[in-house]
Amino acid sequence: MIIAQQQIKNRANDIIEEFKKNSDTDIDDVLEDYRSDVKNFVNLPEKFYFKKDKSDGHKKLAEMLIEGYDKLDSNIKKQYKMEFFKNVEKRCPFCGQLLETSGKANSEVPTADLDHFFPKSKYPQFALLPQNLIPTCMECNRIEKHVNFISPKEFKLALENLKLLKDFQSHPNSHFKIFKALDYDCNNEVFK
């Protein structure tokens, strides 16, 4: 396993352990929903079970996972970006724009934001899931993706139609140009 991915998973596991120690309501249900969604992420099921408004326990774990990502050490994020682009051209997976390196001596880290493919605000269970993390250009992270978000169900259907689903599930690098390939009007009512 790649080092940064393992560190991110370790952070998620630490949060789960902390949640178990400091929660007293519906722990089993919350963790069952969380584990089911994380396990089935690569299958992109019709629906996910973990919803932050499902219970107080779900809300608490959602907040802990999002905060855990927000406080993730910047060196882990840099390492993840370097590992993500190992052996591939440093381009934004969404728009294809070439990403520059920082300009510092011997720097291989691209100037990219680390983004969540499925937004952590809607899917907090994936806030610390490496398969959901994608280095993107700032424009796609801050503007484009938030305007053009599609649901996992519609995303899965589109990928199956384009014969890209297995590629998407196998490795994060396959996320390259996914949105361009989909060519969907994501502002359509069906995606909301």
DRENBA-829733 format. One line per 2 residues: number of its first residue (from 1); for each residue x, y, z of N, C-alpha, C, O. Coordinates in steps of 0.1 Angstrom, whole numbers. Each point is the difference from the previous one (the first is absolute). Example, Ala and Ser with C-alpha at 12.3 -4.5 7.8 and 13.67 -1.06 7.14 Angstrom:
BEGIN
1	132/-57/78/-9/12/0/9/12/0/10/0/7  -14/11/-14/9/11/0/-8/11/8/5/11/1
// end
This chain:
BEGIN
1	8/-12/0/-8/12/0/9/12/0/11/0/6  -16/11/-12/8/12/-1/-1/7/14/-10/0/7
3	22/6/-4/2/6/14/-11/10/4/-6/-2/10  3/12/-18/-9/10/3/-14/-6/2/-8/4/8
5	4/-13/-17/-13/-6/1/-2/-7/13/-10/1/7  21/-8/-3/-1/-7/13/-1/9/12/-7/-2/9
7	14/14/-10/0/10/11/-14/6/1/-5/2/11  -2/0/-23/-13/5/0/-10/-10/6/-9/3/8
9	11/-16/-12/-9/-10/6/3/-1/15/-10/-2/8  22/3/-4/3/-1/15/-7/12/7/-5/-2/11
11	5/13/-17/-7/12/6/-15/-3/2/-6/3/10  0/-9/-20/-14/-4/0/-2/-10/11/-10/1/8
13	18/-11/-7/-1/-10/11/1/6/14/-7/-4/9  17/14/-8/1/7/13/-13/7/4/-4/0/12
15	-2/6/-22/-13/7/3/-11/-9/4/-8/3/9  8/-15/-16/-10/-10/4/2/-5/14/-10/-1/8
17	22/-1/-4/3/-4/14/-4/11/10/-5/-3/10  8/15/-14/-4/11/9/-15/1/1/-5/3/11
19	-2/-5/-22/-14/1/0/-6/-11/9/-9/3/8  15/-15/-9/-5/-11/9/1/3/15/-8/-3/8
21	19/9/-5/3/4/14/-9/11/6/-4/0/11  1/10/-20/-6/12/5/-15/1/-4/-6/11/1
23	0/-22/-6/-14/1/-4/-8/-11/8/6/-10/3  -18/14/0/-8/-10/8/-13/-3/-7/-8/-9/6
25	5/14/-17/-13/-3/-7/3/-6/-14/8/4/-7  -16/-14/4/-1/-7/-13/14/-2/-7/0/1/-12
27	10/-4/20/13/-2/-6/0/-11/-10/6/1/-11  -12/-12/14/0/-12/-9/-7/4/-13/6/-4/-11
29	-17/10/11/-7/4/-12/8/10/-9/1/-2/-12  5/11/19/8/10/-7/12/-6/-7/3/2/-12
31	4/-11/20/12/-6/-6/-4/-10/-11/8/-2/-9  -19/-5/11/-4/-9/-11/-3/7/-13/4/-4/-11
33	-11/16/12/-2/8/-12/13/5/-6/2/-1/-12  7/6/20/13/5/-4/8/-11/-7/4/2/-11
35	-3/-13/17/8/-11/-5/-6/-6/-13/7/-3/-10  -20/2/9/-7/-4/-12/3/9/-11/3/-5/-11
37	-4/18/13/2/9/-11/15/0/-5/3/0/-12  6/0/22/14/0/-4/4/-13/-8/7/1/-10
39	-12/-12/15/3/-13/-6/-6/0/-14/6/-6/-10  -18/12/8/-7/-1/-13/3/12/-9/-6/1/-10
41	15/8/14/3/12/-8/3/-4/-15/-5/6/-9  13/-16/8/4/-4/-14/-11/-6/-8/1/0/-12
43	-12/-4/19/-11/-6/-8/-11/11/-3/-9/-2/-8  11/14/14/-9/11/-2/-15/-5/0/-6/0/-10
45	1/-4/22/-13/-5/1/-11/10/-3/3/12/-2  -15/-16/0/-11/9/-3/-1/11/11/-3/11/-3
47	5/-15/15/-1/10/11/11/-3/11/4/-11/1  0/21/6/9/-2/11/-8/1/13/-11/6/0
49	16/-13/10/-8/-1/12/3/11/11/-8/3/8  21/1/-9/4/10/10/-5/14/-4/4/5/-11
51	-12/1/19/-5/14/-3/2/7/13/-4/-4/11  10/16/-12/3/7/13/-12/5/7/1/2/12
53	-13/-1/-18/-12/4/7/-8/-12/5/-12/1/4  17/-14/-5/-7/-12/4/-2/-1/15/-10/-5/5
55	20/9/2/0/0/15/11/9/5/8/5/-7  -9/-3/20/10/8/7/14/-6/-2/10/7/-1
57	-9/-20/2/12/-7/-2/6/1/-13/12/2/-2  -21/-2/-9/5/2/-13/5/14/-2/11/2/-6
59	-18/7/12/5/14/-1/13/2/6/9/7/-5  -7/-13/17/12/2/7/12/-7/-7/11/6/-2
61	-13/-18/-4/11/-6/-7/3/8/-13/11/1/-4  -22/4/-3/2/8/-12/9/12/4/10/3/-8
63	-13/4/18/8/11/4/15/-4/3/9/7/-3  -8/-18/10/14/-4/4/8/-4/-13/12/3/-1
65	-18/-9/-9/7/-4/-12/4/12/-8/11/1/-5  -21/8/4/3/13/-8/11/8/7/10/4/-7
67	-11/-3/20/11/7/8/13/-7/-2/11/6/-1  -12/-20/2/13/-8/-2/6/3/-13/13/0/-1
69	-20/1/-10/5/4/-13/6/14/0/11/2/-4  -19/7/10/5/14/0/13/2/8/8/9/-4
71	-6/-17/14/12/0/8/11/-9/-5/10/-2/7  -12/-5/-18/10/-9/-5/13/7/-3/-1/11/-6
73	12/-16/10/13/6/-1/2/3/-15/-2/-8/-9  7/20/6/2/5/-13/11/-9/-7/0/-1/-13
75	9/-5/20/10/-8/-6/-6/-13/-5/5/-6/-10  -15/1/17/-7/-12/-5/-7/3/-13/0/-7/-10
77	-7/19/9/-6/4/-12/10/2/-12/-3/-4/-11  14/10/14/11/1/-10/4/-13/-5/2/-3/-12
79	1/-6/21/4/-14/-3/-11/-7/-9/4/-7/-9  -16/9/13/-11/-6/-8/0/5/-14/-1/-8/-10
81	2/21/8/1/6/-13/11/-6/-8/-1/-3/-12  13/2/18/12/-6/-7/-3/-14/-4/4/-4/-11
83	-10/-4/20/-2/-14/-3/-11/-1/-11/1/-9/-8  -11/17/9/-11/0/-10/5/2/-14/-4/-7/-10
85	14/16/8/5/3/-13/12/-7/-4/7/2/-10  -3/-12/18/12/-8/-3/-3/-8/-13/-10/-7/-1
87	19/9/-8/-1/-7/-13/-11/5/-9/-3/-7/-10  -3/18/13/-10/6/-9/3/15/-1/6/6/9
89	-11/0/-20/2/14/-2/-8/8/10/-11/-4/4  17/14/1/-7/8/11/-10/9/-6/2/12/-4
91	-15/-17/2/-11/8/-6/-12/-1/9/-1/-10/7  -7/20/-7/-12/0/8/-9/-11/-6/-3/-1/-12
93	-2/-8/21/-8/-11/-5/-14/4/-6/-6/-7/-8  2/19/12/-13/5/-5/0/7/-13/-8/-2/-9
95	18/11/7/1/9/-12/12/-3/-9/0/4/-11  9/-12/17/12/-3/-8/11/10/0/10/-2/-7
97	-12/13/14/10/11/1/13/-5/6/0/-8/10  11/11/-16/13/-4/5/3/7/13/-2/13/1
99	6/-20/9/2/5/14/15/3/1/9/-9/-3  -5/20/8/14/4/2/5/-5/13/-8/-3/9
101	21/2/-7/6/-3/13/2/14/6/0/10/-6  3/-11/19/1/13/8/12/9/-4/0/12/3
103	10/-18/-11/11/9/-3/12/-1/9/11/5/-2  -14/-11/14/11/-2/10/9/-11/-5/-4/-9/-7
105	17/10/11/10/-10/-5/-5/-14/4/-4/-3/11  5/-6/-21/-3/-14/2/-14/-3/4/-3/-11/5
107	-6/20/-8/-14/-2/4/-7/-8/-11/0/4/-12  -7/-15/16/-8/-8/-10/-15/2/4/-8/-6/-7
109	5/14/17/-14/2/4/-7/10/-10/5/11/-1  -15/-16/-6/-7/9/-9/-8/11/8/-5/-3/11
111	3/14/-16/-8/11/6/-15/-4/-3/-6/5/-9  1/-13/18/-14/-5/-2/-7/0/14/7/-2/10
113	-20/4/-10/-8/-2/12/-3/-15/1/-1/-7/-10  0/2/22/-4/-13/3/-15/0/2/-5/6/10
115	-3/-11/-19/-14/1/-1/-7/-13/3/6/-11/-1  -18/11/5/-8/-12/2/-9/-2/-12/-8/9/-4
117	9/-20/-3/-8/-3/-12/-15/1/4/-8/8/-6  4/-15/16/-14/2/6/2/9/12/7/-4/9
119	-13/16/-9/3/10/10/-2/-5/14/-9/-7/3  19/11/5/-1/-4/14/-12/6/8/-4/-6/10
121	-1/17/-15/-12/6/7/-12/-9/-2/-9/-1/9  8/-6/-21/-11/-9/-2/3/-14/4/-9/-8/4
123	21/4/-6/4/-14/3/12/0/10/11/-3/-4  -13/7/17/11/1/9/6/-14/3/12/0/4
125	-18/-11/-6/6/-13/2/12/-2/-10/8/-9/3  -7/17/-13/11/-2/-10/10/12/2/9/1/-9
127	-10/7/19/9/11/2/15/-5/1/9/7/-4  -7/-19/10/13/-5/2/2/-14/-8/7/-8/5
129	-14/7/-16/2/-12/-8/9/4/-12/-4/8/-8  16/-14/7/9/3/-10/-6/0/-14/3/8/-9
131	-12/-18/6/-5/-1/-14/-9/12/-3/-3/2/-12  -1/5/22/-9/12/-3/8/13/-1/-6/11/-2
133	19/-12/4/9/12/0/7/2/-14/6/-10/-5  -8/22/0/6/2/-14/7/14/0/-7/10/3
135	19/-10/-7/7/13/-2/-6/7/-13/1/-6/-10  -6/18/12/-5/7/-12/6/14/0/6/5/9
137	-9/2/-21/4/14/0/-9/8/8/-11/-5/4  15/17/0/-8/8/9/-14/3/-6/-10/1/7
139	10/2/-20/-13/4/-6/-10/-11/1/-12/2/3  16/-14/-6/-10/-12/1/-4/-2/14/-12/-3/2
141	21/4/7/-3/-3/14/-10/11/6/-10/-4/6  13/16/-9/-8/11/6/-12/4/-8/-9/6/6
143	8/-8/-19/-11/5/-7/-7/-12/-8/-11/-3/3  18/-3/-12/-6/-9/-10/-7/-12/7/-12/-3/-3
145	19/-4/12/-6/-12/5/-12/3/9/-9/-8/0  9/19/7/-11/3/9/-12/4/-8/-12/-1/5
147	13/5/-17/-11/4/-9/-5/-13/-7/-12/-2/-3  22/-7/-1/-3/-11/-8/0/-14/7/4/-10/-5
149	-8/10/18/0/-12/7/-12/-9/-4/-11/4/-2  14/-17/0/-11/-10/-2/0/-10/11/10/-2/7
151	-21/-5/-6/-2/-10/11/7/-13/-4/3/-2/-11  1/-6/22/6/-12/-3/-8/-10/-9/6/-6/-8
153	-19/6/9/-8/-8/-8/1/4/-15/2/-9/-9  -3/22/6/1/4/-14/14/-1/-5/3/-3/-12
155	7/5/21/14/-2/-4/3/-14/-4/6/-3/-10  -11/-7/18/2/-14/-3/-6/-4/-13/6/-6/-8
157	-19/11/6/-7/-3/-13/8/5/-12/2/-6/-10  3/19/11/8/6/-10/13/-8/-3/3/-2/-12
159	4/-2/23/12/-7/-2/-2/-14/-6/7/-5/-9  -18/-1/13/-3/-13/-7/-3/1/-14/4/-8/-9
161	-11/19/5/-3/2/-14/12/3/-8/1/-3/-12  9/10/19/13/3/-7/10/-11/1/11/2/-4
163	-14/-13/11/9/-11/3/12/5/8/11/-5/-2  -13/14/11/11/6/8/-1/-5/15/9/4/8
165	-20/-11/-4/-2/-3/14/11/-8/6/5/4/11  0/-14/-18/11/-8/6/13/8/1/7/-2/10
167	-5/11/-19/12/8/0/-1/9/13/10/2/7  -21/4/-6/-3/9/12/3/-7/13/6/6/9
169	-11/-18/-8/1/-7/13/14/-6/2/3/-2/12  5/1/-22/13/-7/2/10/9/6/9/-4/8
171	-9/17/-12/11/9/4/-4/14/-1/-6/4/-10  10/5/19/-4/14/-1/5/7/-13/-6/9/-4
173	17/-14/-1/5/7/-13/-10/-1/-11/1/7/-10  -10/-17/11/-10/-1/-11/-10/11/1/-9/1/-10
175	9/7/20/-10/11/1/3/11/-11/-8/9/-1  19/-10/-6/4/10/-9/-11/2/-10/-5/-9/-7
177	1/22/6/-9/5/-10/-14/-7/0/-7/-1/-10  4/-4/22/-13/-7/1/-12/9/-3/-8/-3/-8
179	8/15/14/-11/9/-3/0/4/-14/-11/1/-6  22/1/-1/0/3/-14/-6/-11/-8/-8/2/-9
181	11/-14/13/-5/-12/-8/-15/-2/2/-7/-4/-9  2/8/21/-14/-2/3/-8/10/-9/-11/-4/-5
183	15/16/3/-7/10/-8/-15/1/4/-9/-1/-8  7/2/21/-14/1/5/-3/14/4/9/8/3
185	-22/-4/-4/-5/12/5/-3/-2/15/-11/-4/3  21/7/5/-2/-3/14/-9/9/8/-3/-2/11
187	-2/13/-18/-9/9/6/-14/-5/-2/-10/6/5  8/-17/-13/-13/-5/-3/-6/-5/13/7/-5/9
189	-21/6/-8/-7/-4/12/3/-15/5/-1/-3/12  4/-6/-22/2/-14/3/12/-1/10/0/-10/7
191	9/19/-7/12/-2/8/-1/7/13/9/-1/8  -20/8/-5/-1/7/13/-7/-7/10/-2/4/12
// end
